[in-house]
């Protein structure tokens, strides 16, 4: 049991990546006030929790009902993540960028909750780790609790991101955004290559 708990924790930690999410949060909220960053952090975790818990409860059933394979979902998520990574890299840094208070959309929803915290990999991970055909209800609930613990750690790290901003300044935050954009773009390529690789293997095996 302990081995499974550790296994689930490590997988969920790796796919949510609290450290990377905190760095991205620090960069994107550099132009926000301390209170606005705090609200954004809580909203981000609330939205991400809803998405991941929803994935555990109905994700597998919904994808099956729509005839969508997990590989297709991963491929689509990788493409979306890549496009966002490019947007971060080539951001102009004007007053209406993602991290400004005048932004036209809520950055707590996109990109912080989805796809940065509730990443395609995290959604896939929680669906697979709570597979209805493999794991009993007790194990599924335990996995959900582990996921919430990782999200709570992520929230704490986001709330501490103000200290990072005071050290690196606005210029450093701009560099951090572009650096994280490159990381997200590279991660998205890994998602796509993995999905295509598994798909090719299945086709050859068939």
PyMOL commands that set and color helices and strands:
alter all, ss='L'
color gray80, all
select helices_A, chain A and resi 2-16+18-28+34-65+70-89+108-117+120-129+137-159+161-205
alter helices_A, ss='H'
color red, helices_A
deselect
rebuild
show_as cartoon
